[in-house]
Amino acid sequence: MTDFAPVIPTYDGEEHVFAAFHHMVKALGASKNLTDDVRRLVADLDTLLSTGTRTPERREGETREVEEQLEFAQKKVMRWESNRSMIWALGREEAADYLQAVYEIQRLTESLTSLLSNGGGKQKELLDQANSVLHMAMVRLEEELIYILSKKKQSFKPECVSSHSCDEDVSSDVSIVSTEDESIEETSRRNSGGTEREDHKVDLIHPSVISDIKSIANVMFASHYDQEFCDTFVSFWKDALDEYFVALRVEKLSIEELCKMESKQLCSKIRKWNRAMEFIIKVYLPSEKRLFDQVFGEFGSTYKTCFIEASRGSMLDLLNFGEAVVIGPRETDKLFTLLDMYEVLSNLIPDIDTLFSEEAGSFLGAEFHQLMIRLGGTVKATLLKFEHDVASHPSITPFPAGGIHHVTKYVMNYVKTLAEYSETLNLLLRVQSGEDTVLNGQNICSDDFCPLAFHLQLLTSNLESNIDHKSRLYRDASLKHIFMMNNIHYMVRKVSGSALEEFYGVEWIREYTRKFQQHETSYERATWSPILSLLRDDGNNRREILRDRLRRFNIAFEEVYKCQTTWSIPDHELRKDLRISTSQKVIQAYRPFTGTKSAIIGEKYIKYSADELENHILDLFEGPPAPLHNPRRRLTFSKIGLKRDALSFLLISDLLSFVLVYVMELLFQSSPYLGNN
């Protein structure tokens, strides 16, 4: 098969027609009204016509013509080498004239190349000259491209695309022994946004200069400087993306640096990573991909390759951060931050797939899919570790005053926050088909049971066991029951009437309500049954025995008062109910004993009236101990106080009278009117 070649004129008449047609093609190529595609076709046709057989005379004439044209175009190009003003800063007419000169030089290099195949040294010299000028023009166009991009790049502040990422950094410095009741709830800010796909594209560069950038791309591609254009364009947008990383306060850290980071600091980094991911994947990269398509769309798959090259480095940095989090230590304080990270990535996966759907970028999409899977595994492993930590949390000393333990507060608020991630956690914690789970000795079919509900109930079951273990540190059985009552009541209060009811159910609430009520009853028996037995009517009404029993009752009651006023029942209603219940039992036993037997015992041996005893019971479980005084002594002290107050009043009255007389005498002596009388 022979290569295509132009028809060679065989006589002078045909040669003249050939020359005339070639001249028309050259004239058409010089027109400024041609599109880039038509201009390339005309240039190719001109080159094809130039390859015909020429006589030496004609070749020499054509060489002179090319030399003249090259000299004319070169002057236009070289004029800007001495003038360092930016061409596009002076207007589009100057820019179009410069581009026309570059197109002409590019065309002449092709003509000289064809002449060189049939010519000698002069054509070689002109070709070298044309290539040199063309190279200078390409360098200048790279500078002009950077100028246009820099001047017309749209500046905008990275905005949040969900409430998840809009939150300011919040403290995550919490631990299993946090003292704050709401410490866990403050560590996580839930994303109220859905997973709907929205168009957040923005103009990274002013739309008015897209045509200018495309015109530079066309001439550089036509001159075989396409790689230089792509390198310059890609490099600019790589740097622009780095600037947004700085604006989003995302540092590029090694995996080793991240793994060594403290939990609080790492949680802050994760929140910044979440914000960066949402902005870059939803806003920046879709906008950048659209821009690359606008500029490179006429050059086939070039725009896809360039887009992936511009974004790959930053995407790998984001991936490396995620990998560092995955391989880092399982710290329960980070669980909610990890869940936020997983949810952000899960919501962004469809966008990532769209951005990197092409073969050249598919590896990035695959890596993010794998990262999401590994993050899910990390979340599950961290939750399981938390369950173990709750069950095994140690204590060597009893909790003061029998109040609500910090572990109870922490775990229940942790549970409450976990419930907010129910959709995600149910997906991650789904039990494999056919596997049975066991809770409190009961088999629960995984097909009929919410996975998160199982784990939440397991957490409270572990908490109850741990609290029971801690209660054994108390030597006083009554205080042990107060401690258990307080903590189980707190668990019930956190579940009842809240969103947690969905995961625990009414039956759980009833069961645990019975449990804290049983501890309430056990407290009353342990504390008051031995004391109230002293007031039981056994039929023995001997004065000495009755007085002794009342004396022992008073001693026992005062001992209870001394101890149990320092004990704590933080819940107002629970404290009130226990006081009333206790008061009823004590007063119902005390009033008949002191009432019917007062004549035998003697009034002076009855230290407290029933009303006074009832008031003292109301002091229990709150505040420091108040002094117990004999009511008669209080009354005596009151009389003494009144006498002392009366004496003070008389002394003050005498002193005031003396001062008043002294002042009047001074006024009398100093007055010119009174003194003359």
PLY file of the C-alpha trace (Angstrom):
ply
format ascii 1.0
element vertex 677
property float x
property float y
property float z
element edge 676
property int vertex1
property int vertex2
end_header
0.00 0.00 0.00
1.52 3.38 -1.10
1.39 6.58 0.92
-0.90 9.33 -0.26
0.86 12.05 -2.28
-0.44 15.13 -4.08
-0.91 15.05 -7.85
2.21 16.47 -9.53
1.47 19.04 -12.26
2.69 17.82 -15.67
2.61 21.01 -17.68
2.78 24.71 -17.17
-0.99 25.30 -17.28
-1.69 22.78 -14.54
1.19 24.14 -12.49
-0.31 27.60 -12.60
-3.68 26.23 -11.41
-1.93 24.30 -8.62
-0.04 27.41 -7.52
-3.20 29.51 -7.60
-5.04 27.00 -5.43
-2.13 26.84 -2.99
-2.13 30.63 -2.82
-5.86 30.62 -2.00
-5.24 28.14 0.82
-2.50 30.37 2.27
-4.78 33.39 2.06
-7.54 31.47 3.80
-5.13 30.43 6.57
-4.25 34.09 7.20
-7.89 34.94 7.97
-8.68 35.85 11.61
-12.27 34.65 11.38
-11.51 30.94 11.30
-12.35 28.59 14.12
-9.49 26.61 15.64
-10.64 23.39 13.97
-10.90 24.97 10.53
-7.54 26.66 11.00
-5.91 23.30 11.72
-7.52 21.77 8.62
-6.28 24.63 6.42
-2.77 24.30 7.87
-2.77 20.57 7.15
-3.95 21.21 3.58
-1.26 23.85 3.13
1.39 21.41 4.31
0.02 18.75 1.96
0.11 21.08 -1.04
3.61 22.17 -0.13
4.89 18.62 -0.42
4.39 18.51 -4.20
7.33 18.33 -6.55
8.87 21.76 -7.00
11.47 23.03 -9.40
14.60 24.51 -7.84
13.46 27.96 -8.92
10.09 27.51 -7.31
11.63 26.05 -4.17
13.87 29.05 -3.88
10.92 31.38 -4.33
8.93 29.58 -1.70
11.85 29.69 0.70
12.10 33.46 0.26
8.34 33.75 0.84
8.55 31.65 4.01
11.50 33.69 5.21
9.56 36.91 4.75
6.52 35.53 6.53
8.67 34.18 9.37
10.39 37.51 9.76
7.03 39.29 9.97
5.60 36.87 12.54
8.84 36.79 14.50
8.77 40.56 14.95
5.34 40.28 16.55
6.56 37.61 18.95
9.90 39.22 19.78
8.24 42.56 20.50
6.83 40.98 23.65
10.15 39.50 24.69
11.46 42.99 25.36
8.14 44.18 26.76
7.42 42.24 29.94
3.88 43.57 30.27
1.32 40.80 30.27
-0.33 40.56 26.86
-3.77 39.64 28.22
-3.61 42.60 30.59
-3.69 44.92 27.54
-6.83 43.50 26.04
-8.05 40.73 23.83
-7.06 42.41 20.55
-3.41 42.30 21.51
-3.82 38.73 22.66
-5.54 37.69 19.40
-2.79 39.35 17.32
-0.12 37.51 19.32
-1.89 34.18 18.96
-2.22 34.75 15.19
1.53 35.32 14.96
2.18 32.11 16.91
-0.19 30.18 14.66
1.70 31.56 11.65
5.04 30.45 13.03
3.62 27.03 13.81
2.36 26.78 10.21
5.71 27.92 8.84
7.57 25.25 10.79
5.44 22.66 9.06
6.09 24.28 5.67
9.82 24.40 6.32
9.78 20.80 7.37
8.32 19.83 3.97
10.77 22.06 2.15
13.65 20.60 4.11
12.93 17.14 2.71
13.69 18.47 -0.82
16.00 21.33 0.03
19.28 22.30 1.61
20.85 24.35 4.36
18.78 27.53 4.02
15.58 25.71 4.86
17.30 24.03 7.84
18.45 27.41 9.14
14.96 28.88 8.83
13.40 25.83 10.49
15.74 26.12 13.47
14.91 29.81 13.67
11.17 29.12 13.55
11.40 26.42 16.22
13.38 28.75 18.47
10.82 31.53 18.13
8.00 29.05 18.61
9.61 27.80 21.83
9.90 31.36 23.14
6.25 31.91 22.31
5.26 28.75 24.18
7.19 29.85 27.27
5.46 33.21 27.05
2.05 31.59 26.72
2.72 29.52 29.87
3.42 32.77 31.71
0.27 34.34 30.28
-1.73 31.28 31.35
-0.48 31.56 34.93
-1.25 35.29 34.86
-4.84 34.72 33.73
-5.41 31.95 36.27
-3.93 33.99 39.11
-5.85 37.15 38.30
-9.17 35.56 37.58
-9.25 32.76 40.16
-12.42 33.13 42.19
-11.75 33.52 45.90
-14.41 32.12 48.21
-14.41 30.92 51.78
-14.80 27.16 52.17
-18.35 26.80 53.49
-19.85 23.85 55.31
-22.16 21.64 53.31
-23.83 20.03 56.35
-24.47 20.93 59.99
-22.09 18.12 60.85
-19.09 20.05 59.61
-20.19 23.51 60.67
-19.69 22.93 64.35
-16.72 24.46 66.02
-14.24 22.15 67.61
-15.66 20.84 70.87
-13.86 19.28 73.74
-13.45 15.55 73.63
-11.28 15.35 76.71
-13.51 12.85 78.44
-12.80 9.54 80.03
-14.47 6.67 81.84
-14.18 8.64 85.09
-15.55 11.94 83.81
-17.32 13.89 86.54
-19.65 15.80 84.24
-23.14 14.48 83.76
-23.35 15.66 80.19
-19.71 15.12 79.20
-20.46 12.58 76.52
-23.32 14.45 74.93
-21.06 17.43 74.34
-18.44 15.42 72.46
-20.53 14.65 69.43
-22.47 16.92 67.15
-24.88 14.96 65.02
-25.31 15.53 61.34
-28.93 16.45 60.83
-28.43 16.56 57.09
-29.53 13.68 54.93
-27.67 11.88 52.21
-29.33 13.70 49.32
-27.04 14.60 46.46
-26.96 18.36 45.93
-25.12 20.45 43.36
-22.61 22.60 45.21
-20.46 23.54 42.19
-18.89 26.98 42.10
-16.84 28.86 39.52
-13.18 28.39 40.43
-12.26 30.96 37.82
-14.22 33.82 36.29
-16.28 32.42 33.39
-15.26 35.31 31.11
-11.68 34.01 30.74
-12.51 30.40 29.89
-12.32 31.24 26.18
-8.90 32.87 26.66
-7.56 29.79 28.43
-8.97 27.55 25.68
-7.33 29.67 22.97
-3.94 29.26 24.68
-4.59 25.53 25.03
-5.48 25.22 21.32
-2.33 26.90 20.03
-0.06 25.03 22.45
-1.67 21.69 21.59
-1.38 22.51 17.86
2.31 23.32 18.38
2.88 20.00 20.18
3.37 21.73 23.52
0.33 20.03 25.00
2.35 18.47 27.85
3.72 21.86 28.86
0.23 23.35 28.93
-1.12 20.45 30.99
1.79 20.61 33.45
1.31 24.34 34.00
-2.46 24.10 34.34
-2.35 21.09 36.65
0.40 22.56 38.82
-1.61 25.76 39.35
-4.67 23.87 40.57
-2.62 21.58 42.76
-1.32 24.67 44.55
-4.84 26.10 44.72
-6.11 22.94 46.41
-3.22 23.11 48.88
-4.35 26.63 49.76
-7.81 25.32 50.64
-6.22 22.67 52.84
-4.59 25.53 54.76
-7.89 27.43 54.91
-9.57 24.31 56.29
-6.72 23.92 58.82
-5.85 20.47 57.53
-2.20 19.62 58.05
-0.39 17.05 55.96
0.98 14.71 58.61
2.63 11.35 58.32
0.92 8.19 59.58
3.59 7.89 62.27
2.89 11.44 63.54
-0.85 10.79 63.66
-0.48 7.48 65.50
1.58 9.18 68.21
-0.95 11.99 68.68
-2.95 12.33 71.91
-6.63 11.41 71.76
-7.95 14.95 72.24
-5.69 16.38 69.56
-6.48 13.56 67.14
-10.24 14.07 67.61
-9.77 17.71 66.67
-7.84 16.64 63.56
-10.61 14.20 62.63
-13.24 16.94 62.81
-11.12 19.08 60.51
-10.70 16.09 58.19
-14.49 15.70 58.09
-14.96 19.35 57.13
-12.23 19.14 54.50
-13.68 15.95 52.99
-17.17 17.41 52.68
-15.93 20.64 51.11
-13.39 19.06 48.76
-15.57 16.17 47.58
-18.88 18.03 47.35
-17.75 21.49 46.29
-14.18 21.87 45.17
-13.46 18.77 43.07
-16.78 18.77 41.16
-16.11 22.43 40.33
-12.55 21.65 39.31
-13.64 18.72 37.13
-16.16 20.94 35.34
-13.43 23.53 34.69
-11.05 20.91 33.31
-13.81 19.64 31.03
-14.45 23.18 29.76
-10.77 23.70 28.95
-9.77 20.23 27.72
-13.10 18.95 26.43
-11.97 19.12 22.77
-8.91 16.98 23.44
-10.60 13.71 24.33
-9.69 12.03 27.61
-6.95 14.57 28.38
-9.20 16.44 30.81
-9.80 13.27 32.85
-6.10 12.50 33.09
-5.26 16.09 34.06
-8.06 16.26 36.64
-6.90 13.07 38.33
-3.31 14.29 38.31
-4.35 17.62 39.89
-6.38 15.98 42.68
-4.50 12.75 43.33
-1.92 14.11 45.79
-4.48 15.74 48.07
-6.78 12.73 47.92
-3.91 10.47 48.93
-3.17 12.76 51.87
-6.80 12.44 53.01
-6.60 8.66 52.57
-3.39 8.46 54.59
-5.04 10.32 57.45
-7.90 7.85 57.43
-5.49 4.92 57.40
-3.64 6.35 60.40
-6.91 6.59 62.33
-7.77 3.00 61.45
-4.46 1.52 62.57
-4.23 3.72 65.68
-5.11 2.57 69.21
-8.74 1.76 70.07
-9.64 4.59 72.46
-13.26 4.76 73.57
-13.09 8.54 73.92
-12.76 8.71 70.12
-15.77 6.54 69.27
-18.21 9.32 68.40
-15.61 11.17 66.39
-14.93 7.92 64.52
-18.65 7.50 63.90
-18.83 11.03 62.52
-15.87 10.21 60.28
-17.51 7.00 59.07
-20.82 8.73 58.34
-19.13 11.56 56.46
-17.22 9.11 54.30
-20.26 6.88 53.79
-22.31 9.86 52.59
-19.52 10.96 50.25
-18.85 7.59 48.60
-21.38 8.17 45.75
-19.74 11.54 45.02
-16.28 9.96 45.07
-17.45 7.26 42.65
-18.76 9.94 40.30
-15.58 12.00 40.47
-13.24 9.06 39.86
-15.36 6.82 37.65
-12.76 6.72 34.88
-10.21 3.94 34.77
-7.32 6.28 35.52
-8.91 7.35 38.82
-10.78 4.21 39.78
-8.01 3.22 42.21
-8.83 6.30 44.33
-12.50 5.32 44.54
-11.54 1.76 45.48
-9.20 3.01 48.22
-11.94 5.15 49.77
-14.33 2.19 49.71
-11.75 0.12 51.58
-11.14 2.93 54.05
-14.87 3.09 54.84
-14.94 -0.67 55.48
-11.91 -0.47 57.76
-13.35 2.53 59.60
-16.52 0.52 60.24
-14.41 -2.26 61.70
-12.60 0.22 63.92
-15.91 1.62 65.19
-17.19 -1.85 66.05
-13.93 -2.87 67.75
-13.92 0.37 69.78
-17.49 -0.21 70.96
-16.66 -3.77 72.01
-13.65 -2.45 73.91
-15.90 0.04 75.68
-18.26 -2.75 76.72
-15.29 -4.60 78.20
-14.00 -1.45 79.94
-17.39 -0.83 81.57
-17.54 -4.37 82.92
-13.99 -4.30 84.27
-13.58 -0.72 85.48
-11.75 -0.99 88.82
-12.35 0.73 92.15
-10.42 0.38 95.38
-12.36 2.81 97.56
-16.14 3.24 98.03
-17.74 6.17 96.27
-18.36 9.06 98.72
-21.81 9.39 100.32
-23.31 6.58 98.23
-24.11 8.99 95.39
-24.29 8.42 91.65
-20.93 7.11 90.48
-19.10 8.91 87.68
-19.03 5.67 85.71
-22.82 5.49 85.80
-23.18 9.05 84.53
-20.56 8.54 81.87
-21.93 5.25 80.58
-25.57 6.36 80.48
-24.72 9.54 78.60
-22.50 7.46 76.33
-25.46 5.15 75.71
-27.73 8.09 75.00
-25.31 9.42 72.37
-24.83 5.99 70.82
-28.58 5.85 70.21
-28.28 8.94 68.01
-26.14 6.87 65.62
-28.65 4.01 65.52
-28.88 3.76 61.73
-25.12 3.55 61.28
-24.50 1.29 64.27
-27.27 -1.12 63.34
-25.58 -1.53 59.98
-22.13 -2.07 61.48
-23.27 -4.29 64.35
-25.55 -6.53 62.37
-25.09 -10.07 63.60
-24.30 -12.66 60.98
-27.31 -14.60 59.84
-28.12 -17.59 62.00
-25.97 -16.44 64.94
-27.73 -16.20 68.29
-26.91 -13.62 70.93
-27.35 -14.04 74.67
-28.31 -11.37 77.20
-29.06 -12.09 80.84
-29.26 -15.80 80.08
-31.85 -15.36 77.31
-31.23 -16.27 73.68
-32.21 -13.48 71.35
-32.72 -14.27 67.69
-30.66 -11.87 65.60
-33.36 -11.68 62.91
-35.90 -10.25 65.36
-33.64 -8.07 67.47
-32.13 -4.65 66.83
-28.32 -5.04 66.99
-27.84 -1.69 68.69
-30.53 -2.49 71.29
-28.63 -5.65 72.17
-25.36 -3.76 72.68
-26.99 -0.94 74.64
-28.67 -3.41 76.99
-25.38 -5.27 77.27
-23.69 -2.02 78.29
-26.22 -1.33 81.05
-26.01 -4.94 82.18
-22.22 -4.61 82.41
-22.66 -1.31 84.23
-25.04 -2.85 86.76
-22.55 -5.65 87.44
-19.73 -3.17 87.86
-21.80 -0.98 90.19
-22.74 -4.03 92.24
-19.04 -4.89 92.53
-18.29 -1.34 93.69
-21.09 -1.51 96.28
-19.26 -4.33 98.06
-16.60 -1.84 99.09
-19.04 -0.32 101.62
-18.91 -1.72 105.15
-22.32 -0.31 105.98
-25.07 -2.45 104.41
-27.49 0.49 104.46
-25.11 2.69 102.50
-24.56 -0.13 100.01
-28.30 -0.17 99.29
-28.41 3.63 99.01
-25.58 3.48 96.48
-27.27 0.79 94.38
-30.63 2.56 94.61
-29.13 5.86 93.44
-27.29 4.37 90.47
-30.02 2.06 89.20
-32.57 4.85 89.60
-30.30 7.09 87.52
-30.18 4.42 84.79
-33.97 4.17 84.75
-34.38 7.96 84.69
-32.07 8.24 81.67
-34.02 5.61 79.73
-37.60 6.37 80.78
-39.32 9.01 78.69
-36.36 9.39 76.32
-35.44 8.06 72.89
-33.72 5.16 74.66
-37.11 3.59 75.43
-37.14 2.36 71.85
-34.02 0.28 72.54
-34.84 -0.89 76.08
-38.59 -1.31 76.09
-41.19 -0.98 78.82
-40.32 -4.34 80.36
-36.71 -3.28 80.99
-37.93 -0.10 82.70
-40.27 -2.09 84.91
-37.58 -4.60 85.84
-35.02 -1.96 86.78
-37.63 0.12 88.60
-38.33 -2.95 90.76
-34.60 -3.30 91.35
-34.03 0.18 92.77
-37.25 -0.10 94.79
-35.97 -3.36 96.25
-32.78 -1.59 97.33
-34.93 1.15 98.87
-36.83 -1.47 100.88
-33.59 -3.23 101.82
-32.16 0.06 103.09
-35.18 0.61 105.34
-34.93 -2.86 106.74
-31.18 -2.68 107.33
-31.36 0.77 108.97
-34.67 1.03 110.78
-35.85 -2.48 111.61
-33.31 -2.92 114.47
-34.08 0.57 115.79
-37.85 0.30 115.58
-37.74 -3.07 117.33
-36.87 -1.08 120.49
-40.29 0.56 120.31
-42.23 -2.65 119.87
-44.80 -3.28 122.60
-43.85 -6.59 124.18
-46.16 -6.18 127.17
-43.34 -5.30 129.61
-44.22 -1.88 131.08
-41.59 -1.64 133.79
-40.36 1.96 134.04
-36.65 1.07 133.99
-37.00 -1.14 130.91
-39.09 1.42 129.01
-36.67 4.24 129.84
-33.72 2.07 128.78
-35.38 1.15 125.50
-36.16 4.82 124.76
-32.60 5.81 125.67
-31.22 3.18 123.31
-33.63 4.34 120.61
-32.42 7.94 121.00
-28.78 6.85 120.79
-29.45 4.71 117.71
-31.49 7.44 116.03
-28.83 10.08 116.70
-26.17 7.76 115.27
-28.26 7.28 112.12
-28.81 11.01 111.94
-25.11 11.70 112.33
-24.17 9.28 109.52
-27.02 9.56 107.07
-27.23 13.32 106.88
-23.88 13.03 105.08
-25.23 10.46 102.63
-26.47 11.63 99.26
-29.59 10.99 97.23
-29.18 13.51 94.39
-32.59 12.98 92.82
-35.11 15.23 94.59
-38.14 13.01 94.07
-36.35 9.85 95.13
-35.00 11.60 98.23
-38.44 12.93 99.08
-40.12 9.53 98.66
-37.60 7.77 100.88
-37.88 10.41 103.60
-41.66 10.15 103.61
-41.58 6.36 103.67
-39.03 6.36 106.49
-40.90 9.03 108.45
-44.14 7.11 108.27
-42.58 3.94 109.61
-40.65 5.67 112.39
-43.40 8.01 113.55
-46.02 5.25 113.45
-43.87 3.30 115.91
-42.62 6.27 118.01
-45.88 8.13 118.58
-47.74 5.23 120.27
-44.71 4.32 122.34
-44.16 7.81 123.77
-47.87 8.63 123.85
-49.33 5.71 125.76
-46.31 5.15 127.98
-45.32 8.78 128.67
-46.81 8.63 132.17
-44.68 5.62 132.99
-41.51 6.89 131.34
-41.77 10.47 132.56
-41.80 13.60 130.41
-38.23 14.59 131.15
-36.99 11.30 129.71
-38.76 11.88 126.35
-36.07 13.74 124.45
-37.93 14.32 121.17
-41.54 14.87 120.29
-42.94 13.01 117.28
-43.00 16.22 115.23
-39.37 16.97 116.09
-38.34 13.46 115.15
-40.15 13.84 111.83
-38.32 17.08 111.13
-34.98 15.44 111.85
-35.75 12.67 109.39
-36.20 15.37 106.71
-32.53 16.27 107.21
-31.36 12.86 106.03
-29.45 12.35 102.76
-28.59 16.00 102.28
-25.85 18.26 103.59
-23.63 18.18 106.70
-25.01 16.99 110.03
-27.00 19.53 112.04
-26.49 19.54 115.85
-29.15 17.68 117.78
-30.13 19.66 120.94
-32.53 18.82 123.69
-35.66 20.89 122.91
-35.82 22.17 126.49
-32.24 23.37 126.20
-33.06 25.08 122.94
-35.89 26.82 124.69
-33.55 27.84 127.59
-31.01 29.17 125.12
-33.79 31.13 123.51
-34.77 32.79 126.84
-31.17 33.62 127.61
-30.89 35.14 124.19
-33.93 37.33 124.82
-32.55 38.60 128.17
-29.19 39.31 126.56
-30.92 41.23 123.78
-32.91 43.33 126.31
-29.76 44.24 128.25
-28.00 45.25 125.07
-30.92 47.46 124.13
-30.79 49.33 127.51
-27.06 49.89 127.23
-27.35 51.23 123.69
-30.23 53.55 124.75
-28.16 55.04 127.60
-25.20 55.56 125.27
-27.35 57.34 122.69
-28.86 59.62 125.37
-25.36 60.61 126.56
-24.21 61.40 123.03
-27.32 63.44 122.33
-26.85 65.59 125.51
-23.17 66.15 124.65
-23.98 67.31 121.12
-26.67 69.69 122.37
-24.22 71.30 124.81
-21.71 71.84 122.00
-24.36 73.46 119.83
-25.47 75.72 122.69
-21.91 76.95 123.36
-21.10 77.62 119.70
-24.33 79.43 118.78
-24.09 83.30 119.00
-27.81 83.54 119.52
-28.21 80.91 122.19
-25.04 81.91 123.99
-26.31 85.46 124.73
-29.34 84.25 126.55
0 1
1 2
2 3
3 4
4 5
5 6
6 7
7 8
8 9
9 10
10 11
11 12
12 13
13 14
14 15
15 16
16 17
17 18
18 19
19 20
20 21
21 22
22 23
23 24
24 25
25 26
26 27
27 28
28 29
29 30
30 31
31 32
32 33
33 34
34 35
35 36
36 37
37 38
38 39
39 40
40 41
41 42
42 43
43 44
44 45
45 46
46 47
47 48
48 49
49 50
50 51
51 52
52 53
53 54
54 55
55 56
56 57
57 58
58 59
59 60
60 61
61 62
62 63
63 64
64 65
65 66
66 67
67 68
68 69
69 70
70 71
71 72
72 73
73 74
74 75
75 76
76 77
77 78
78 79
79 80
80 81
81 82
82 83
83 84
84 85
85 86
86 87
87 88
88 89
89 90
90 91
91 92
92 93
93 94
94 95
95 96
96 97
97 98
98 99
99 100
100 101
101 102
102 103
103 104
104 105
105 106
106 107
107 108
108 109
109 110
110 111
111 112
112 113
113 114
114 115
115 116
116 117
117 118
118 119
119 120
120 121
121 122
122 123
123 124
124 125
125 126
126 127
127 128
128 129
129 130
130 131
131 132
132 133
133 134
134 135
135 136
136 137
137 138
138 139
139 140
140 141
141 142
142 143
143 144
144 145
145 146
146 147
147 148
148 149
149 150
150 151
151 152
152 153
153 154
154 155
155 156
156 157
157 158
158 159
159 160
160 161
161 162
162 163
163 164
164 165
165 166
166 167
167 168
168 169
169 170
170 171
171 172
172 173
173 174
174 175
175 176
176 177
177 178
178 179
179 180
180 181
181 182
182 183
183 184
184 185
185 186
186 187
187 188
188 189
189 190
190 191
191 192
192 193
193 194
194 195
195 196
196 197
197 198
198 199
199 200
200 201
201 202
202 203
203 204
204 205
205 206
206 207
207 208
208 209
209 210
210 211
211 212
212 213
213 214
214 215
215 216
216 217
217 218
218 219
219 220
220 221
221 222
222 223
223 224
224 225
225 226
226 227
227 228
228 229
229 230
230 231
231 232
232 233
233 234
234 235
235 236
236 237
237 238
238 239
239 240
240 241
241 242
242 243
243 244
244 245
245 246
246 247
247 248
248 249
249 250
250 251
251 252
252 253
253 254
254 255
255 256
256 257
257 258
258 259
259 260
260 261
261 262
262 263
263 264
264 265
265 266
266 267
267 268
268 269
269 270
270 271
271 272
272 273
273 274
274 275
275 276
276 277
277 278
278 279
279 280
280 281
281 282
282 283
283 284
284 285
285 286
286 287
287 288
288 289
289 290
290 291
291 292
292 293
293 294
294 295
295 296
296 297
297 298
298 299
299 300
300 301
301 302
302 303
303 304
304 305
305 306
306 307
307 308
308 309
309 310
310 311
311 312
312 313
313 314
314 315
315 316
316 317
317 318
318 319
319 320
320 321
321 322
322 323
323 324
324 325
325 326
326 327
327 328
328 329
329 330
330 331
331 332
332 333
333 334
334 335
335 336
336 337
337 338
338 339
339 340
340 341
341 342
342 343
343 344
344 345
345 346
346 347
347 348
348 349
349 350
350 351
351 352
352 353
353 354
354 355
355 356
356 357
357 358
358 359
359 360
360 361
361 362
362 363
363 364
364 365
365 366
366 367
367 368
368 369
369 370
370 371
371 372
372 373
373 374
374 375
375 376
376 377
377 378
378 379
379 380
380 381
381 382
382 383
383 384
384 385
385 386
386 387
387 388
388 389
389 390
390 391
391 392
392 393
393 394
394 395
395 396
396 397
397 398
398 399
399 400
400 401
401 402
402 403
403 404
404 405
405 406
406 407
407 408
408 409
409 410
410 411
411 412
412 413
413 414
414 415
415 416
416 417
417 418
418 419
419 420
420 421
421 422
422 423
423 424
424 425
425 426
426 427
427 428
428 429
429 430
430 431
431 432
432 433
433 434
434 435
435 436
436 437
437 438
438 439
439 440
440 441
441 442
442 443
443 444
444 445
445 446
446 447
447 448
448 449
449 450
450 451
451 452
452 453
453 454
454 455
455 456
456 457
457 458
458 459
459 460
460 461
461 462
462 463
463 464
464 465
465 466
466 467
467 468
468 469
469 470
470 471
471 472
472 473
473 474
474 475
475 476
476 477
477 478
478 479
479 480
480 481
481 482
482 483
483 484
484 485
485 486
486 487
487 488
488 489
489 490
490 491
491 492
492 493
493 494
494 495
495 496
496 497
497 498
498 499
499 500
500 501
501 502
502 503
503 504
504 505
505 506
506 507
507 508
508 509
509 510
510 511
511 512
512 513
513 514
514 515
515 516
516 517
517 518
518 519
519 520
520 521
521 522
522 523
523 524
524 525
525 526
526 527
527 528
528 529
529 530
530 531
531 532
532 533
533 534
534 535
535 536
536 537
537 538
538 539
539 540
540 541
541 542
542 543
543 544
544 545
545 546
546 547
547 548
548 549
549 550
550 551
551 552
552 553
553 554
554 555
555 556
556 557
557 558
558 559
559 560
560 561
561 562
562 563
563 564
564 565
565 566
566 567
567 568
568 569
569 570
570 571
571 572
572 573
573 574
574 575
575 576
576 577
577 578
578 579
579 580
580 581
581 582
582 583
583 584
584 585
585 586
586 587
587 588
588 589
589 590
590 591
591 592
592 593
593 594
594 595
595 596
596 597
597 598
598 599
599 600
600 601
601 602
602 603
603 604
604 605
605 606
606 607
607 608
608 609
609 610
610 611
611 612
612 613
613 614
614 615
615 616
616 617
617 618
618 619
619 620
620 621
621 622
622 623
623 624
624 625
625 626
626 627
627 628
628 629
629 630
630 631
631 632
632 633
633 634
634 635
635 636
636 637
637 638
638 639
639 640
640 641
641 642
642 643
643 644
644 645
645 646
646 647
647 648
648 649
649 650
650 651
651 652
652 653
653 654
654 655
655 656
656 657
657 658
658 659
659 660
660 661
661 662
662 663
663 664
664 665
665 666
666 667
667 668
668 669
669 670
670 671
671 672
672 673
673 674
674 675
675 676
